[in-house]
Amino acid sequence: MKTEPMKKILVIMGSPRKGNTFRACEDLRELMQQDIPVEFEYLWLKDAHLLPCKGCYICIPRGEEKCPNRDDAPAIEEKMRQADGVIFASPVYGMNVTGQMKTFVDRLSYIFHRPRFFDKKALLLSTAGGIGNREVLGYLDTVAGVWGFEVAGKAGLLIPPGSTIAPFRVTKNQNVLKQAAQDFSAALSRETTKSPGLMKVIIFHAQRAAFSQMEKESPCDYQYWKTQGWLSPDARYYVDVPVNPLYGTIGRIFEWIQVRNIRKDLQGTGKP
């Protein structure tokens, strides 16, 4: 009987305290261990040395190594590279992720231009006292998806403040976590990469349209995409997976329109 290898899970914890979100992650770990062997490592953003993004834009055209901030961002990216899967966990604060989670995303925002986690699976977890789970999960889905992760599970838990929770709510939260754990475990066990949906194909072509025309304006992006082979006319997606022919056609049409618009914009600024 084949033994399932241990899966290393990195939890990017956006909560500033060991409360509902941490307990939900621990419940998730126990549920996943019923399906596959997993090892959780918690990265508490509250304890990480992450400086706020200065908005200087240097990391985009010149590369993240040119960022004037000297903090833990490179080490955190390396931890994500070493993990088999990443859990992005945040309670709802002000109808969005916590400040710690937002600072983390801002500091690694260059990955939106130069995605790299296509061999990683992600699970998104949020907890709310009332409303906001949809907004947080939607935001994290965009972040993880554009960064390259396959988002393989989502769990939005409603945990009203107070000492007791209605039994039906407890049951619903348990079912949500159980489904997310099963989905994440199945994705981690799967060796193949899923074919992209229409929106992901469009994002690929939209980015290629931009970076193929910006060798001078954003040389780091241009060289990254060229090195990855994504600027090749034969490239259909970031990774070699089957792409729905209809999605590919729509993406190429979108790319053609974008290239025309970008060229017009560059001509308007006097740049070739």
Backbone hydrogen bonds, N-H to C=O, Kabsch-Sander energy under -0.5 kcal/mol:
donor,donor_aa,acceptor,acceptor_aa,energy
7,K,37,P,-2.4
8,K,6,M,-0.5
9,I,7,K,-0.6
9,I,39,E,-3.0
10,L,8,K,-0.5
10,L,85,G,-2.6
11,V,9,I,-0.6
11,V,41,E,-3.2
12,I,10,L,-0.7
12,I,87,I,-3.0
13,M,11,V,-1.1
13,M,43,L,-2.3
14,G,12,I,-0.7
14,G,89,A,-3.2
19,G,17,R,-1.7
23,R,19,G,-2.4
24,A,20,N,-2.3
25,C,21,T,-1.9
26,E,22,F,-2.2
27,D,23,R,-2.3
28,L,24,A,-2.3
29,R,25,C,-2.4
30,E,26,E,-2.0
31,L,27,D,-2.1
32,M,28,L,-2.6
33,Q,29,R,-2.0
34,Q,31,L,-1.0
35,D,32,M,-2.0
36,I,32,M,-2.8
39,E,7,K,-2.6
41,E,9,I,-2.6
43,L,11,V,-3.1
43,L,41,E,-0.5
44,W,42,Y,-0.7
45,L,13,M,-2.0
45,L,43,L,-0.8
47,D,44,W,-1.6
48,A,44,W,-0.8
50,L,48,A,-1.4
51,L,49,H,-0.5
60,I,57,Y,-0.7
62,R,58,I,-2.0
63,G,58,I,-0.6
63,G,59,C,-0.6
66,K,63,G,-1.8
67,C,64,E,-1.7
71,D,69,N,-0.7
72,D,49,H,-3.3
76,I,72,D,-2.4
77,E,73,A,-2.4
78,E,74,P,-2.0
79,K,75,A,-1.9
80,M,76,I,-2.0
81,R,77,E,-1.8
82,Q,78,E,-1.9
83,A,79,K,-1.1
84,D,8,K,-2.4
85,G,8,K,-1.8
86,V,121,K,-2.4
87,I,10,L,-2.8
88,F,86,V,-0.6
88,F,123,L,-2.4
89,A,12,I,-2.3
89,A,87,I,-0.8
90,S,125,L,-2.3
92,V,127,T,-2.5
93,Y,91,P,-0.6
93,Y,96,N,-3.0
96,N,93,Y,-1.0
102,K,98,T,-2.3
103,T,99,G,-2.5
104,F,100,Q,-1.8
105,V,101,M,-2.3
106,D,102,K,-2.8
107,R,103,T,-2.4
108,L,104,F,-1.3
109,S,106,D,-1.4
111,I,108,L,-1.9
112,F,109,S,-1.5
113,H,110,Y,-0.9
114,R,110,Y,-1.8
116,R,147,W,-1.9
117,F,147,W,-2.0
120,K,117,F,-1.6
121,K,84,D,-1.4
122,A,150,E,-2.5
123,L,86,V,-2.2
124,L,153,G,-2.4
125,L,88,F,-2.6
126,S,155,A,-2.5
127,T,90,S,-0.9
128,A,157,L,-2.5
136,V,132,G,-2.4
137,L,133,N,-2.9
138,G,134,R,-2.1
139,Y,135,E,-2.2
140,L,136,V,-2.7
141,D,137,L,-2.1
142,T,138,G,-1.8
143,V,139,Y,-2.3
144,A,140,L,-2.9
145,G,141,D,-2.2
146,V,142,T,-2.4
147,W,143,V,-2.0
148,G,144,A,-0.6
148,G,145,G,-0.9
149,F,144,A,-1.9
150,E,120,K,-2.3
151,V,149,F,-0.8
152,A,122,A,-2.8
152,A,150,E,-0.9
153,G,122,A,-0.7
155,A,124,L,-2.2
157,L,126,S,-2.8
157,L,155,A,-0.6
159,I,128,A,-3.3
159,I,157,L,-0.7
169,R,166,A,-0.8
170,V,166,A,-2.0
171,T,167,P,-2.4
172,K,168,F,-2.1
173,N,169,R,-2.6
174,Q,170,V,-2.3
175,N,171,T,-2.2
176,V,172,K,-2.3
177,L,173,N,-2.5
178,K,174,Q,-2.5
179,Q,175,N,-2.3
180,A,176,V,-2.2
181,A,177,L,-2.7
182,Q,178,K,-2.2
183,D,179,Q,-2.5
184,F,180,A,-2.6
185,S,181,A,-2.6
186,A,182,Q,-2.3
187,A,183,D,-2.0
188,L,184,F,-2.3
189,S,185,S,-1.7
190,R,186,A,-1.2
201,V,197,G,-1.8
202,I,198,L,-2.4
203,I,199,M,-2.4
204,F,200,K,-2.1
205,H,201,V,-2.1
206,A,202,I,-2.7
207,Q,203,I,-2.7
208,R,204,F,-2.4
209,A,205,H,-2.3
210,A,206,A,-1.7
211,F,207,Q,-2.9
212,S,208,R,-2.0
213,Q,210,A,-1.1
214,M,211,F,-0.9
218,S,214,M,-2.5
220,C,61,P,-2.2
222,Y,218,S,-2.3
223,Q,219,P,-2.7
224,Y,220,C,-2.2
225,W,221,D,-2.5
226,K,222,Y,-2.3
227,T,223,Q,-2.8
228,Q,224,Y,-2.1
229,G,225,W,-0.6
229,G,226,K,-0.9
230,W,225,W,-1.7
231,L,225,W,-0.8
232,S,229,G,-1.0
235,A,232,S,-1.7
241,V,239,V,-1.7
248,G,244,N,-2.5
249,T,245,P,-2.2
250,I,246,L,-2.4
251,G,247,Y,-2.6
252,R,248,G,-2.3
253,I,249,T,-2.2
254,F,250,I,-2.4
255,E,251,G,-2.5
256,W,252,R,-2.5
257,I,253,I,-2.1
258,Q,254,F,-2.4
259,V,255,E,-2.8
260,R,256,W,-1.8
261,N,257,I,-2.2
262,I,258,Q,-2.8
263,R,259,V,-2.4
264,K,260,R,-1.9
265,D,261,N,-2.2
266,L,262,I,-2.6
267,Q,263,R,-2.3
268,G,264,K,-2.0
269,T,265,D,-1.0
270,G,267,Q,-1.1
271,K,266,L,-2.3
